[in-house]
Amino acid sequence: MHRYQSPLDLVRERPSEHPVACVRRGAVATAATWFRTTFEHQSFPTKVLYAVKANPSLWVLEELYAAGLRHFDVASVDEIALMRRHFPDAALAFMHPIKSRSAIRAAYYDHGVRTFAFDCLEELDKLKAETGNARDLTLILRLAVSATGANLPLTGKFGVALHEAPAALLAARHATDAKVGVSFHVGSQCMRPTAYRAAMAQAQRVIVQSGVMVDIVDVGGGFPSVYPGMTPPPMEDYAQAILAGFEDMSVSEHCELWCEPGRALVAESTSVLTRVEMRKGDALYLNDGSYGTLFDATHAKWRFPVRLHRATGDVSQTLKPFRFYGPTCDSMDHMPGPFWLPADVQEGDYVEIGMLGAYGVAMTTRFNGYGSVETVDVDDAPMSSMYGLAPAHISLPRERDETTVVKFVRPKQKKRRRK
Ligand SMILES: Cc1ncc(COP(=O)(O)O)c(C=O)c1O
């Protein structure tokens, strides 16, 4: 991989036709160390599992492995095969609650996976049938907990209703001689640490009603990162809420506490350098978009932090709000923003979009023949950080000095919508 001091150096040294993922390996290592130090140094057994889906790039997996992470949450046979190819001794947990029968067989027989999630009795029956009633399965029941405080709620699709959960947990206990546990997901980008404690209280009620002594409580992912307009509480608050929630649960001293961070381990590591192919007023046509690394900018309307880089010459000090279009012919390939950039942005400039390490590169498709992303190492700091590598807050232009900023020009529309 090529290495540059910063994305601006890359812009100055060579123009790139495709979007470029600028990765900061150290940011992944720092986040991994925080999770390991916080959760693994307890008097009871704990595990930190990386949710591979957030970013399955080999450099990420290598960095996490080098930082000592050995447990991984995988969601498909391809993710399992990827892990087995590169890290044969990694412990894999197939945490997707609904799997195809062939995926269960491949995971169990071809790849030695023994830990499986399920969220209904039918899936438990599948697990038993496809593993020949194996008694060595670690079975984790995914609960549908109420998720308040998550920016991207994950309720609805997965999770057993709490009134059906005790029977499902008991069925799991009867189905295996190995461990059983409960898990949940409070929703991605969870802005409230108390959501974990509340979910753990719900899990506790299920456990009591079932009469099962669980071996594992898995609090899932949901740990946040920093984006414009979303400044989460410090990571320590999340750890405190979870450790206090675990303390409140009447589980045995051997019960393991698991967590499955995805976003929080990788989000801040990567920014993507995109090129402006055309400007029409406040619309910038970039060589990356919602079919590339910017899915959440379209579908969740997230405003990612941006910086303008120009190979030669100065850029305007005045900021203006822009919206982006991606390179495909689909008009849905639109990122409304607003993204604040120098007023004189022009064709050939590069827009660096930050905080795209999670669910960014991982979401890229080949639609319309686009989606080729180069990856380079950079040495500068992330645009923001939950771990002290950069400010833990991204200020929006209205919070800055009004004199250097041109006001956003669509307040009228906004007012009408609010009525
Ligand atoms: C089962 C499971 N665990 C962990 C994660 C990671 O979540 P996050 O990236 O919000 O930490 C996900 C994400 O969808 C998930 O489905």
The ligand as an SDF file (V2000), in Angstrom:
LIG
                    3D

 16 16  0  0  0  0  0  0  0  0999 V2000
  -25.2410   -9.0560   15.4300 C   0  0  0  0  0  0  0  0  0  0  0  0
  -24.4970   -7.7620   15.2820 C   0  0  0  0  0  0  0  0  0  0  0  0
  -23.4790   -7.4970   16.1200 N   0  0  0  0  0  0  0  0  0  0  0  0
  -22.7450   -6.3650   16.0170 C   0  0  0  0  0  0  0  0  0  0  0  0
  -23.0230   -5.4340   15.0370 C   0  0  0  0  0  0  0  0  0  0  0  0
  -22.1740   -4.2070   14.9690 C   0  0  0  0  0  0  0  0  0  0  0  0
  -22.9230   -3.0820   15.2810 O   0  0  0  0  0  0  0  0  0  0  0  0
  -22.2390   -1.6490   15.3880 P   0  0  0  0  0  0  0  0  0  0  0  0
  -21.4940   -1.4210   14.1360 O   0  0  0  0  0  0  0  0  0  0  0  0
  -23.3950   -0.7310   15.5900 O   0  0  0  0  0  0  0  0  0  0  0  0
  -21.3370   -1.6910   16.5790 O   0  0  0  0  0  0  0  0  0  0  0  0
  -24.0990   -5.6470   14.1570 C   0  0  0  0  0  0  0  0  0  0  0  0
  -24.4220   -4.6580   13.1410 C   0  0  0  0  0  0  0  0  0  0  0  0
  -25.3880   -4.7050   12.4340 O   0  0  0  0  0  0  0  0  0  0  0  0
  -24.8520   -6.8490   14.2820 C   0  0  0  0  0  0  0  0  0  0  0  0
  -25.8570   -7.1240   13.4470 O   0  0  0  0  0  0  0  0  0  0  0  0
  1  2  1  0
  2  3  1  0
  2 15  2  0
  3  4  2  0
  4  5  1  0
  5  6  1  0
  5 12  2  0
  6  7  1  0
  7  8  1  0
  8  9  2  0
  8 10  1  0
  8 11  1  0
 12 13  1  0
 12 15  1  0
 13 14  2  0
 15 16  1  0
M  END
$$$$
